[in-house]
Amino acid sequence: MRFRMLGPLRVRGGAGWTRVAAGQQRVALAVLLVHAGRIVSRDQLADAIWGDRPPRTTANTVAAYVMRLRRLLGGHVLVTRERGYELTAGEGDVDADVFERSLATARRESQAGRLEVAALRLSRALNLWQGQGAALADVPETPALAARVTYLEQLRLGAEEEHARALLDLGRHGEVVEALRRLAEEGPLRERRWALLMTALARCGRRAEALETYQRARRVLCAELGVEPGPELRRLQGDVLTQTLAPPSPRGPATLSVPTLRPEPGRSFAPVPAQLPAAVGHFTGRAGQLARLDALLRPGDGRAAGVCVVTGPPGVGKTALATHWAHRVRDRFPDGQLYVSLRGYGTPVRPGDALAGFLRALGVPAGRVPSDVHEAGGLYRSLLTGRRLLVLLDDARDPDQVRPLLPGGPGCLALVTSRDRLTGLIARDGARPLTLDVLSDPEAHALLTALIGDHLPTAPQTDPAHPCGDGIAAAPGAELARLCGNLPLALRIAAANLAARPHTTPTEYAATLATDPLGGLDVDGDPRTGVRAAFDASYAALEEDARNLFRRLGPLPAAHVTAQEAATLIAAAPATAARLLRRLATAHVVEEHAAGRYGLHPLLRAYAAEKAAAENPAADAAARAAPGTAVEP
């Protein structure tokens, strides 16, 4: 049997290339191929196919899919093992494996100075790709395959650049100009492509076009990422400006300082991962927090210091901040950026699985990734030694999920986001904490204006009931921001809902939020995106005694509560109540506003009251009758 992963998934047997008809069966086959030669458990297949919504008949359905695949592949290719299934494939049976080996061979040929052979092997490797689509192009997207697909795509992009570089080194600059122009248009954020195109143009005597190419690259990088071109592109611009460049003779020496196929001394040809997710649009505020993150970078050499943990309540914008900053400083990490969503408050990603994805992204063939998490962690840290990478670990649940993924070298920075304070990482691993609160009033209004300026009143509105005096002007959108509690997720959902309902005014929508804040912040057609869904994940992660206290805090009229008052609510000792309040604060579902005094964000208070009413209809009356909970002035 032969298998194609580079493009649409295809299988070749005696009757030629065949498509697996059912999408879920394609997912199962793709997972088995990614783990070829290793056992894939039934749970792994189920998680890849259905995620956190498996059917009731999961085991039987997985078995049925495997049976159908076995009819197509043969029993000797897809074997049942004690703990799952194993797909066996020969050395040349999977095109992705052939592609990786061809790249490695081409690089060895180039290092040996055999550029003609290297260019030929790179061309043949790229010809293995079917069309311009991604790997596994017709396989439904699933987190179980995302890392492998991204890794293969990065290899392909790098191979295209190395092939062009080899042709330039051979003096064939004239025939690669248009190909490089296409590559730069397809991957405008890859600076190396612009550098190669500038080199080809300059060697063809097209100096003005080379300089215009630099300016275009600069405009793209500034517009998309907010960064200036890196040192290599700037140095190349200077070469074009100051040198009189004549086209070199065929096979002549390179005359410009541009990236080459040969590695620098002491450096390998390991891929440069670029896994950061897209930055959130209309990022607003957070100047102080961005400055604290900037301080993690050592002045001068750009090296990073250790580990930083960004924590805060659900929906406060931890991922948005981390991703925005990561894009802003990506040029300070020339060896790449690794990213994984650890799904700490959904179905948590196991550290071994995250390590496997990182190792593949760093150039380790899938068949050579250690199955033991300690061995994989040791290999991971070894590969990062002497390199400068940014590792973004998003949505972590606890320190044990994070520790195996931390780099060991001084040149790397791990940026962790979590709803939990992850105090263990601070105490044991020297992590630096950065806690996010809701936006300030000006920041919240600025975000709303950026998102839905056209929907907000163009003139200030008057509010006779304002406590500062009759007729005082209220900023447009201020009431909407107040009802959202300045919580970034709530503000973005409110903006999206208003944009989707053009006949609803901000005043009408604000009235809805005033009576039903959580219902008004649901997202039609996407129940997992709403504010209530974000709170659900944090609530589900709490222990039952902590959930019980959280529910009882919701109906309270008081702005704050002490351990003594909380003990009355749950009929427990003050020490027990204090421990539970600390647990809720660690999970960021309550905040300690002053020593020993805890309060809830307005939307979390509404959520707690909703839970109390749903799980114990008498809780509201009991809480309001509890002593020592008078509303504070």
C-alpha positions as MATLAB code, in Angstrom:
seq = 'MRFRMLGPLRVRGGAGWTRVAAGQQRVALAVLLVHAGRIVSRDQLADAIWGDRPPRTTANTVAAYVMRLRRLLGGHVLVTRERGYELTAGEGDVDADVFERSLATARRESQAGRLEVAALRLSRALNLWQGQGAALADVPETPALAARVTYLEQLRLGAEEEHARALLDLGRHGEVVEALRRLAEEGPLRERRWALLMTALARCGRRAEALETYQRARRVLCAELGVEPGPELRRLQGDVLTQTLAPPSPRGPATLSVPTLRPEPGRSFAPVPAQLPAAVGHFTGRAGQLARLDALLRPGDGRAAGVCVVTGPPGVGKTALATHWAHRVRDRFPDGQLYVSLRGYGTPVRPGDALAGFLRALGVPAGRVPSDVHEAGGLYRSLLTGRRLLVLLDDARDPDQVRPLLPGGPGCLALVTSRDRLTGLIARDGARPLTLDVLSDPEAHALLTALIGDHLPTAPQTDPAHPCGDGIAAAPGAELARLCGNLPLALRIAAANLAARPHTTPTEYAATLATDPLGGLDVDGDPRTGVRAAFDASYAALEEDARNLFRRLGPLPAAHVTAQEAATLIAAAPATAARLLRRLATAHVVEEHAAGRYGLHPLLRAYAAEKAAAENPAADAAARAAPGTAVEP';
ca = [
       0.000    0.000    0.000;
       1.077    3.577   -0.700;
      -0.263    6.678    1.050;
      -0.436   10.333    0.048;
      -0.610   12.943    2.809;
       0.856   15.892    0.882;
      -2.405   17.265   -0.441;
      -5.688   15.316   -0.316;
      -5.452   11.994    1.547;
      -5.197    9.117   -0.926;
      -4.509    5.371   -0.725;
      -3.036    3.274   -3.534;
      -3.584   -0.430   -3.787;
      -4.052   -2.737   -6.743;
      -6.730   -0.528   -8.318;
      -4.794    2.742   -8.282;
      -5.198    5.800   -6.081;
      -8.385    5.781   -4.005;
     -10.142    8.370   -1.846;
     -11.586    7.329    1.530;
     -15.183    8.415    1.176;
     -16.279    9.236    4.740;
     -14.754   12.256    6.467;
     -14.551   10.637    9.905;
     -12.821    7.601    8.431;
     -10.320    9.954    6.766;
      -9.612   11.445   10.185;
      -9.036    7.965   11.634;
      -6.712    6.968    8.781;
      -4.798   10.253    8.992;
      -4.203    9.792   12.734;
      -3.011    6.235   12.140;
      -0.656    7.472    9.398;
       0.764   10.235   11.587;
       1.510    7.563   14.209;
       2.532    4.858   11.717;
       4.512    2.094   13.391;
       3.080    2.962   16.813;
      -0.056    1.917   18.645;
      -2.960    4.360   18.555;
      -5.488    3.756   21.314;
      -9.224    3.734   20.734;
      -9.519    6.782   22.991;
      -7.011    8.686   20.822;
      -9.028    7.912   17.714;
     -12.282    8.882   19.421;
     -10.828   12.165   20.635;
      -9.501   12.989   17.159;
     -12.803   12.175   15.454;
     -15.324   13.703   17.877;
     -13.362   15.829   20.363;
     -15.306   16.372   23.572;
     -18.620   15.267   22.020;
     -18.275   11.533   21.358;
     -21.383    9.489   20.590;
     -22.739    7.010   23.088;
     -21.562    4.142   20.915;
     -17.985    5.415   20.658;
     -16.199    2.063   20.999;
     -18.437    0.296   18.479;
     -18.235    3.153   15.986;
     -14.427    3.299   16.167;
     -14.302   -0.471   15.649;
     -16.591   -0.142   12.615;
     -14.390    2.558   11.071;
     -11.294    0.434   11.582;
     -13.018   -2.572   10.039;
     -13.878   -0.565    6.907;
     -10.349    0.795    6.660;
      -8.966   -2.723    7.053;
     -11.052   -3.892    4.085;
      -9.414   -1.150    2.030;
      -5.866   -1.541    3.339;
      -5.629   -5.201    4.253;
      -5.273   -6.889    7.625;
      -1.470   -6.972    7.400;
      -1.322   -3.157    7.084;
      -3.810   -2.197    9.831;
      -3.272   -4.465   12.822;
      -5.267   -4.707   16.059;
      -3.127   -4.517   19.171;
      -4.010   -5.033   22.810;
      -4.392   -1.298   23.498;
      -5.554   -0.117   20.072;
      -4.442   -0.261   16.450;
      -1.198    0.032   14.501;
      -0.709    0.959   10.853;
       2.428   -0.579    9.385;
       4.060    1.147    6.426;
       7.305    0.511    4.571;
      10.081    3.067    4.178;
       8.791    4.489    0.892;
       5.066    3.975    1.425;
       4.118    7.401    2.856;
       4.871   10.445    0.701;
       5.361   12.705    3.747;
       8.157   10.460    5.034;
       9.767   10.374    1.568;
       9.537   14.172    1.458;
      11.334   14.553    4.811;
      14.106   12.132    3.830;
      14.570   13.871    0.475;
      14.990   17.216    2.223;
      17.589   15.799    4.572;
      19.504   14.288    1.635;
      19.342   17.577   -0.316;
      20.783   19.451    2.632;
      23.660   17.005    2.939;
      24.395   17.400   -0.775;
      24.411   21.168   -0.411;
      26.756   21.038    2.563;
      29.097   18.922    0.462;
      29.055   21.578   -2.272;
      27.030   19.520   -4.769;
      24.493   22.262   -5.511;
      23.233   20.770   -8.793;
      22.321   17.529   -7.019;
      20.816   19.428   -4.088;
      18.626   21.534   -6.384;
      17.449   18.419   -8.241;
      16.564   16.586   -5.033;
      14.708   19.619   -3.681;
      12.738   19.858   -6.926;
      11.786   16.200   -6.725;
      10.792   16.548   -3.075;
       8.504   19.486   -3.851;
       6.936   17.568   -6.727;
       5.560   15.096   -4.179;
       3.010   17.718   -3.158;
      -0.329   17.426   -4.926;
      -1.377   20.912   -5.984;
      -1.048   23.995   -3.785;
      -3.211   22.742   -0.894;
      -2.114   21.873    2.614;
      -1.226   18.405    3.814;
      -4.303   16.240    4.452;
      -6.280   18.889    2.576;
      -9.553   16.929    2.475;
      -9.388   15.653    6.070;
     -11.664   17.491    8.547;
      -9.643   19.696   10.880;
      -8.891   18.268   14.302;
      -6.349   19.217   17.000;
      -4.879   15.713   16.809;
      -3.584   16.442   13.281;
      -2.972   20.186   13.454;
       0.655   19.972   14.607;
       1.665   17.482   11.905;
      -0.115   19.458    9.167;
       1.549   22.684   10.318;
       4.955   21.013   10.506;
       4.708   19.627    6.965;
       3.540   22.996    5.685;
       6.524   24.706    7.307;
       8.845   22.132    5.746;
       7.304   22.776    2.328;
       7.684   26.542    2.673;
      11.301   26.124    3.738;
      12.019   23.695    0.911;
      10.664   26.157   -1.662;
      13.001   28.808   -0.319;
      15.988   26.456   -0.213;
      15.347   25.364   -3.794;
      15.313   28.983   -4.933;
      18.470   29.673   -2.923;
      20.238   26.731   -4.548;
      19.321   28.016   -8.013;
      20.612   31.466   -7.091;
      23.888   29.948   -5.890;
      24.120   28.229   -9.279;
      23.802   31.592  -11.050;
      20.314   30.852  -12.387;
      18.841   34.084  -11.014;
      17.027   35.026  -14.212;
      14.850   31.926  -14.248;
      13.736   32.175  -10.601;
      12.596   35.819  -10.413;
       8.937   35.162  -11.225;
       8.817   32.031   -9.083;
      10.213   34.036   -6.163;
       7.704   36.821   -6.790;
       4.909   34.230   -6.521;
       6.415   32.775   -3.341;
       6.656   36.229   -1.749;
       3.018   36.967   -2.586;
       1.895   33.611   -1.161;
       3.926   34.014    2.044;
       4.319   37.765    2.569;
       5.263   37.426    6.251;
       8.298   35.235    5.488;
      11.145   37.726    5.234;
      13.478   35.246    3.580;
      11.305   35.198    0.465;
      11.572   38.950    0.069;
      15.357   38.706    0.555;
      15.667   36.041   -2.124;
      13.522   38.045   -4.542;
      15.623   41.172   -3.924;
      18.779   39.160   -4.567;
      17.475   37.721   -7.829;
      16.335   41.140   -9.061;
      19.628   42.802   -8.135;
      21.664   40.120   -9.874;
      19.531   40.631  -12.971;
      20.452   44.318  -12.902;
      16.943   45.357  -11.805;
      18.178   47.486   -8.893;
      15.121   49.779   -8.693;
      12.762   46.788   -8.530;
      14.901   45.272   -5.779;
      14.561   48.448   -3.686;
      10.811   48.624   -4.356;
      10.578   45.004   -3.196;
      12.162   46.029    0.113;
       9.625   48.825    0.551;
       6.750   46.466   -0.213;
       8.072   43.948    2.314;
       8.339   46.727    4.901;
       4.752   47.880    4.287;
       3.422   44.329    4.657;
       5.352   43.595    7.851;
       4.379   46.897    9.457;
       0.707   46.553    8.501;
       0.268   42.907    9.448;
       2.604   42.479   12.420;
       3.534   45.981   13.517;
       7.277   45.258   13.104;
      10.054   46.626   10.933;
      12.039   44.311    8.617;
      14.684   42.219   10.349;
      18.428   42.810   10.204;
      18.947   40.544    7.161;
      16.523   42.481    4.969;
      17.870   45.840    6.165;
      21.440   44.732    5.464;
      20.424   43.561    2.009;
      18.774   46.918    1.267;
      22.042   48.630    2.178;
      23.967   46.319   -0.170;
      21.655   47.169   -3.060;
      21.878   50.905   -2.299;
      25.658   51.122   -1.971;
      27.045   48.566   -4.436;
      27.295   48.676   -8.186;
      25.874   45.292   -8.957;
      26.570   43.599  -12.239;
      24.930   40.294  -13.053;
      27.335   37.564  -11.969;
      28.510   35.015  -14.446;
      26.821   31.593  -14.300;
      27.887   29.684  -11.188;
      29.628   32.840  -10.030;
      30.049   33.698   -6.363;
      27.270   35.325   -4.417;
      27.698   39.086   -4.091;
      25.003   39.907   -1.526;
      24.568   38.998    2.115;
      21.423   36.871    2.038;
      20.308   33.656    3.753;
      22.071   30.625    2.295;
      21.304   26.943    2.173;
      24.435   26.215    4.184;
      24.044   26.587    7.957;
      26.108   28.903   10.073;
      28.920   27.237   12.047;
      27.500   25.285   14.927;
      23.925   25.596   13.653;
      21.792   22.841   12.169;
      19.187   22.837    9.446;
      16.385   22.380   11.974;
      13.105   23.920   10.770;
      12.129   27.333   12.099;
       8.597   26.859   13.472;
       6.169   29.766   13.206;
       3.136   28.437   15.054;
       1.675   31.595   16.596;
      -2.060   31.924   16.040;
      -3.392   35.071   14.420;
      -3.332   38.116   16.668;
      -6.720   39.396   17.812;
      -8.047   42.341   15.855;
      -8.404   45.819   17.387;
      -6.209   45.030   20.370;
      -6.682   47.882   22.829;
      -4.905   49.147   25.949;
      -2.709   47.037   28.257;
       0.261   49.426   27.939;
       1.513   48.605   31.426;
       1.284   44.864   30.923;
       3.020   45.070   27.541;
       5.827   47.037   29.144;
       6.252   44.360   31.816;
       6.452   41.706   29.105;
       8.991   43.793   27.200;
      11.106   43.850   30.353;
      11.507   40.074   30.038;
      13.778   40.669   27.055;
      17.313   41.493   28.051;
      18.535   44.761   26.533;
      21.098   44.485   23.781;
      21.199   40.800   22.922;
      17.442   40.249   22.816;
      17.707   37.172   24.982;
      14.757   36.288   27.151;
      14.434   35.543   30.814;
      12.700   32.352   31.868;
       8.979   31.883   32.299;
       6.077   34.320   32.601;
       2.575   33.309   33.710;
      -0.302   35.520   32.545;
      -3.366   34.853   34.703;
      -6.775   36.375   35.221;
     -10.521   35.698   35.161;
     -12.182   33.929   32.224;
     -12.691   36.313   29.317;
     -10.239   38.955   30.526;
      -8.035   38.685   27.415;
      -5.050   36.610   28.522;
      -4.612   34.867   25.173;
      -5.176   38.121   23.283;
      -2.432   39.865   25.260;
       0.033   36.984   24.960;
      -0.547   36.541   21.229;
      -0.392   40.270   20.505;
       2.905   40.630   22.357;
       4.335   37.457   20.801;
       3.734   38.823   17.301;
       5.216   42.157   18.324;
       8.530   40.598   19.406;
       8.739   37.642   17.020;
      11.847   39.044   15.334;
      13.627   38.806   18.700;
      13.265   35.018   18.492;
      14.934   34.132   15.171;
      14.776   30.372   15.814;
      11.002   30.392   15.812;
       7.852   30.353   17.893;
       6.106   27.275   19.266;
       2.448   27.312   20.294;
      -0.002   24.881   21.812;
      -3.476   25.312   23.267;
      -3.386   23.067   26.327;
      -7.200   23.204   26.660;
      -6.836   23.149   30.430;
     -10.509   23.871   30.976;
     -11.849   21.545   28.308;
     -10.231   18.217   27.468;
      -6.670   18.890   28.675;
      -3.814   18.114   26.297;
      -1.376   15.654   27.834;
       2.190   16.945   28.167;
       3.475   13.990   26.108;
       1.188   14.870   23.199;
       2.204   18.536   23.319;
       5.882   17.537   23.410;
       5.411   15.246   20.421;
       3.942   18.127   18.424;
       6.806   20.424   19.417;
       9.443   17.829   18.526;
       7.942   17.256   15.095;
       7.860   21.008   14.534;
      11.546   21.111   15.461;
      12.413   18.549   12.797;
      12.243   15.232   14.670;
      10.653   12.591   12.403;
       7.392   11.262   13.805;
       8.835    7.764   14.154;
      11.681    9.023   16.335;
       9.629   10.958   18.897;
      10.055    9.177   22.262;
       6.838    7.826   23.743;
       8.107    8.355   27.292;
       7.340   11.913   28.413;
      10.632   12.252   30.322;
      12.700   11.152   27.317;
      10.695   13.435   25.034;
      11.222   16.334   27.437;
      14.968   15.708   27.527;
      15.166   15.658   23.721;
      13.060   18.818   23.528;
      15.325   20.724   25.900;
      18.397   19.459   24.074;
      17.076   20.754   20.761;
      16.410   24.179   22.282;
      19.897   24.514   23.755;
      21.688   27.482   22.214;
      18.574   28.591   20.334;
      16.259   31.556   20.812;
      12.627   30.505   20.692;
       9.380   31.813   22.125;
       7.114   29.078   23.525;
       3.473   30.102   24.041;
       1.586   27.660   26.273;
      -2.039   28.772   26.180;
      -4.852   27.866   28.592;
      -2.889   25.738   31.059;
      -4.691   23.936   33.850;
      -1.972   23.251   36.432;
       1.835   23.303   36.852;
       2.234   19.593   36.068;
       0.786   20.158   32.603;
       3.277   22.964   31.963;
       6.592   21.847   33.488;
       7.592   19.255   30.839;
       7.111   21.937   28.142;
       9.398   24.562   29.669;
      12.658   25.220   27.787;
      15.883   24.659   29.677;
      18.165   27.180   27.955;
      18.586   30.882   28.766;
      17.777   32.069   25.237;
      14.169   30.877   25.271;
      11.071   32.373   26.852;
       7.974   30.438   27.885;
       4.797   32.520   28.056;
       1.988   30.680   29.865;
      -1.660   31.732   30.107;
      -4.055   30.273   32.646;
      -7.171   31.032   34.649;
      -5.358   29.588   37.655;
      -2.567   31.504   39.371;
      -0.177   28.532   38.898;
       1.576   29.497   42.116;
       3.638   26.298   41.959;
       5.388   27.542   38.806;
       6.233   30.792   40.550;
       7.524   29.047   43.679;
       9.396   26.151   42.088;
      10.255   27.250   38.573;
      10.916   30.940   39.064;
       8.047   32.049   36.825;
       7.152   35.725   36.842;
       3.444   36.422   37.443;
       1.401   38.910   35.438;
      -2.229   39.240   36.515;
      -4.800   40.807   34.183;
      -7.839   42.719   35.387;
     -10.698   44.084   33.318;
     -10.058   47.082   31.081;
     -10.171   50.607   32.417;
     -13.187   52.724   31.444;
     -11.294   54.586   28.668;
      -9.841   51.312   27.324;
     -13.249   49.609   27.319;
     -14.835   52.511   25.487;
     -11.930   52.643   23.017;
     -12.369   48.937   22.270;
     -16.110   49.325   21.684;
     -15.495   52.328   19.444;
     -12.915   50.406   17.411;
     -15.243   47.435   17.012;
     -18.607   49.127   16.398;
     -18.004   52.849   16.113;
     -20.715   53.128   13.470;
     -23.320   51.709   15.872;
     -22.548   54.113   18.736;
     -24.198   57.535   19.040;
     -22.193   60.226   17.308;
     -23.088   62.822   19.953;
     -22.841   62.571   23.751;
     -26.035   61.519   25.518;
     -27.336   63.278   28.646;
     -28.208   61.460   31.836;
     -30.211   63.579   34.326;
     -29.919   60.856   36.970;
     -26.132   60.850   36.906;
     -24.827   61.232   40.501;
     -22.450   64.023   39.474;
     -25.280   66.377   38.544;
     -28.216   66.944   36.236;
     -27.581   66.874   32.527;
     -23.990   65.627   32.672;
     -22.752   64.202   29.342;
     -22.244   60.435   29.205;
     -19.626   59.078   26.778;
     -21.134   57.042   23.920;
     -21.004   53.374   24.774;
     -20.184   53.972   28.441;
     -23.383   52.294   29.637;
     -22.779   49.319   27.367;
     -19.227   48.982   28.692;
     -20.507   49.219   32.283;
     -23.057   46.452   31.731;
     -20.260   44.299   30.278;
     -18.185   44.992   33.383;
     -15.333   46.161   31.073;
     -14.606   42.455   30.485;
     -12.929   42.170   27.035;
     -14.769   38.999   26.019;
     -18.114   40.527   26.947;
     -17.276   43.735   25.080;
     -16.335   41.821   21.935;
     -19.483   39.691   22.105;
     -21.620   42.781   22.618;
     -19.987   44.402   19.598;
     -20.496   41.275   17.505;
     -24.148   40.989   18.519;
     -24.804   44.627   17.670;
     -23.077   44.242   14.313;
     -25.203   41.163   13.582;
     -28.419   42.989   14.525;
     -28.395   46.206   12.482;
     -31.943   47.138   13.558;
     -31.091   47.022   17.277;
     -29.773   50.220   18.809;
     -27.104   50.242   21.542;
     -29.741   51.588   23.947;
     -32.103   48.690   23.209;
     -29.286   46.179   23.511;
     -28.167   47.741   26.801;
     -31.701   47.296   28.138;
     -31.461   43.593   27.282;
     -28.159   43.288   29.124;
     -29.580   45.087   32.147;
     -32.307   42.458   32.579;
     -30.466   39.352   31.315;
     -26.704   39.980   31.215;
     -25.614   36.407   30.530;
     -28.329   35.662   27.996;
     -27.584   38.933   26.229;
     -23.930   37.894   25.932;
     -24.589   34.575   24.231;
     -23.522   34.175   20.601;
     -26.138   32.892   18.171;
     -25.025   29.667   16.521;
     -21.859   29.363   18.617;
     -22.745   28.379   22.208;
     -19.094   27.761   23.136;
     -18.153   31.388   22.562;
     -20.567   33.083   24.978;
     -19.636   34.522   28.356;
     -21.687   31.860   30.130;
     -19.690   29.130   28.356;
     -16.413   30.729   29.492;
     -17.648   30.786   33.077;
     -18.925   27.201   32.806;
     -15.401   25.930   32.146;
     -13.982   27.619   35.248;
     -16.923   26.528   37.400;
     -16.613   22.902   36.290;
     -12.922   22.855   37.292;
     -13.732   23.727   40.925;
     -14.146   21.172   43.682;
     -17.719   20.714   44.912;
     -17.199   22.536   48.229;
     -15.717   25.519   46.365;
     -18.617   25.458   43.888;
     -21.062   25.414   46.789;
     -19.562   28.563   48.329;
     -19.352   30.264   44.920;
     -23.073   29.647   44.313;
     -23.980   31.098   47.695;
     -22.002   34.262   47.008;
     -24.092   35.071   43.924;
     -27.368   36.225   45.521;
     -25.605   38.258   48.256;
     -26.371   41.985   48.245;
     -22.950   42.766   49.739;
     -20.134   44.035   47.554;
     -17.557   42.061   49.562;
     -17.502   39.112   51.919;
     -15.065   37.998   54.615;
     -14.156   34.472   55.691;
     -16.319   34.884   58.809;
     -19.321   35.847   56.704;
     -18.663   33.087   54.194;
     -18.468   30.549   57.031;
     -22.022   31.513   58.011;
     -23.223   30.905   54.465;
     -21.922   27.328   54.306;
     -22.156   26.424   58.013;
     -18.419   25.786   58.244;
     -15.483   26.926   60.345;
     -13.925   30.280   59.362;
     -10.653   28.501   58.540;
     -12.497   26.270   56.042;
     -14.269   29.237   54.506;
     -10.956   31.128   54.242;
      -9.376   28.171   52.435;
     -12.277   27.977   49.981;
     -12.170   31.724   49.334;
      -8.462   31.439   48.561;
      -9.225   28.588   46.179;
     -11.853   30.680   44.397;
      -9.402   33.578   44.194;
      -6.695   31.296   42.811;
      -9.149   30.263   40.085;
      -9.974   33.955   39.499;
     -13.720   33.534   39.941;
     -13.546   35.854   42.962;
     -11.026   38.625   43.586;
      -9.437   39.674   46.860;
      -9.957   43.437   46.689;
      -8.506   44.072   50.147;
      -6.884   41.873   52.777;
      -9.424   39.206   53.657;
     -12.265   40.814   51.675;
     -13.460   39.103   48.512;
     -15.807   40.215   45.750;
     -17.149   39.051   42.390;
     -17.107   40.679   38.976;
     -20.713   41.713   38.154;
     -21.069   39.111   35.400;
     -19.609   36.377   37.613;
     -22.013   37.449   40.353;
     -24.899   37.068   37.908;
     -23.540   33.664   36.897;
     -23.230   32.524   40.530;
     -26.783   33.665   41.248;
     -27.998   31.803   38.175;
     -26.259   28.636   39.376;
     -27.703   29.072   42.844;
     -31.220   29.418   41.477;
     -30.793   26.403   39.201;
     -29.240   24.072   41.763;
     -30.957   25.284   44.924;
     -33.974   27.560   44.417;
     -33.988   28.401   48.150;
     -30.367   29.590   48.120;
     -31.244   33.154   47.172;
     -33.568   33.690   50.126;
     -31.192   31.983   52.537;
     -28.249   34.048   51.402;
     -30.132   37.308   51.690;
     -31.193   36.396   55.199;
     -27.619   35.559   56.307;
     -26.230   37.877   59.025;
     -23.269   40.153   58.460;
     -23.833   40.764   54.749;
     -25.146   44.277   54.598;
     -24.409   46.229   51.455;
     -21.299   48.347   51.879;
     -21.468   52.067   51.045;
];
